[in-house]
Amino acid sequence: MAVMARVREFLREEQWTFAAHELPALPGSPGSPDHPTQRRIAYGLIGVLLGLTAGFGNSLITANTYALQGALGLDPAEIAWLPTVYVMTNVSINLLMIKFRQEFGLRPFAIIFLALYVALTFAHLFVRDFSSAILVRAASGMAGAPISSLALYYLMQSFPAKWRLRAVVVGIGVPQCATPMARLFSPELLAMSQWRTLYLFELGLAAMSLAAVIALRLPPTNRVKAFEPLDFVTFVLFAGSMALFAAVLGLGRIDWWTQASWIGWALIAAIPMLAAALVIEHGRANPLLNTRWLASADILRFTIVTIMARIVLSEQNTGAVGLLTVLGQNNDQLMPFFLILTIATAAGVAASAMTLNIEKLAHPIMLAVGLVAIAAFIDSHSTSLTRAPQLYATQGLIAFAGAFFLGPALLFGMTRALAAGSGHIISFIALFGIINSIGGLGGAALLSTYQVVREKANSAALVQTIDPTDPIVTQRIQAGAAGVGRVIGDPSLRTAEGAALLSQATTREANVLAYNDVFRLVAVLSALTFLYLFFLLVRRSIRARRGVPA
């Protein structure tokens, strides 16, 4: 009993006296008191630490799948489950986390889930096989989800009240910097002690985050009775369906969509579960998901645009990195490339915060997709001689656009949720989390699948043009055979090896052409999204002049 009393005292929130303008905006969010400069700096540093911890949670795995595949003895389909299962459990957990903060307060929320995340990251060090890796990774996805919210709250405390919206942009942007940084740091981490160093690095970040949160508390929040029994029914159905959709999108392109029967069964289960969750929520007085608001025209337009933006922004990890990998470059050789992406991402966050205009939130989204369209079109002219330096400018532009777009997109939906009533915040956070997580997986799945299809088509077209009786083809085979002449004495084997080298070159060229097709697809989708946004803005302007509601 004495131990439990001490635990409750440790988790208890301090009593603060707030002025009227310092009160929490919503139950579950911290108050906004005026802080001295030193405390603001401390809040800002902790916010950045928490944001990077949240971002590295999955980025370290995604950036090092090949190293982990060899270390754990997994095949490509098995290793793909590790980042996918993290998203499966991470995507929906905020539905409950928001109400947890509202009912139990910020202090228990921060300490409990950060401590759990530290414990699970520590458990990664003892992973021995595929099943244990999956279990620990899934649990980490649930425990790591609240860290992004904490990062946002700490960064909001570090900014003056008039700049709080800029703090939201920074808070949502900092985790994005972790993706290129993970690839930048990974070669050095792997060189120290192979794959376990990745988890030690993640463990160190998590432990530092926990210590920092214990040392400097957030201002307390207003607490209300939030949970209702039907919340858990909805959560089980909704989270289960989202997890199945994530599994399909994450593994479909590897197991292949029409070849693996489990994909069909997963969709058969996921669609009725999602429908049941929405039916339950549609009839509730206090729904977890406000289906009427989510189905409104404004929110549907926001969803379409944001999903399209997430798809085209998937080009960086799927298209550019995939192309450079096919051309024989790995993380060790791409450190300057990822350094440029890291700087460009940070610059995008800073530029988005500094240029934020709450009245014109669609404009930065338009600019971002426009930049992606231009950069992707330029990259669509790549050849087998293309290397990272030729992609520095265009991929840096896409990294900048990805960070520049995210904060305004969040605020665009958040302002509409607040205008509709504070009860809509949970619905919007769920929608935004799904768009980012499932949209990211869907974008990677779409572009990767398109690349595979186009590679097969290009390969077939190239092979048809190769005639063994053509003097140029014969000369190319002989050149390949001469290259291995010192190690292979048999003339027939040398010729066969020359033909094999020509086949490898053909496959490489087919892949380069396929990635060019991917870049062109991204450019087209980006241009269409830009034109759609432009149409919406023009229509709104015309309606405003006529006095018609938008």
Buried (B, 14 or more C-beta within 10 A) or exposed (E): EEEEEEEEEEBEBEEEEBEEEBEBBBBBBBBBBEBEEEBBEBBBBBBBBBBBBBBBBBBBBBBBBEBBBEBBEBEEEBBBBBBBBBBBBBBBBBBBBBBBBBBBBBBBBBBBBBBBBBBBBBBBEEBEEBEBBBBBBBBBBBBBBBBBBBBBBBBBBBBEEEBBBBBBBBBBBBBBBBBBBBBBBBBEBBEEEEBBBBBBBBBEBBBBBBBBBBEBBBBBBBBEEBBBEBBEBBBBBBBBBBBBBBBBBBBBBBBEEEEBEEBEEBBEEBEEBBEBBBEBBEEBEEBBBBBEBBEEEBBEBBBEBBBBBBBBBBBBBBBBBBBBBBBEBEBEEBBEBBBBBBBBBBBBBBBBBEBBEEEEBBBBBBBBBBBBBBBBBBBBEBEBEBBBEBBBEBBBBBBBBBBBBBBBBBBBBBBBBBEBEEBBBBBBBBBBBBBBBBBBBBBBBBBBBBBBEBBEBBBEEBEEEBEEEEEEBBEBBEEBBEBBEEEBEEEEEBBBBBBBBBBEBBBBBBBBBBBBBBBBBBBBBBBBBBBBBEEBBEEBEEEEEEEEEE
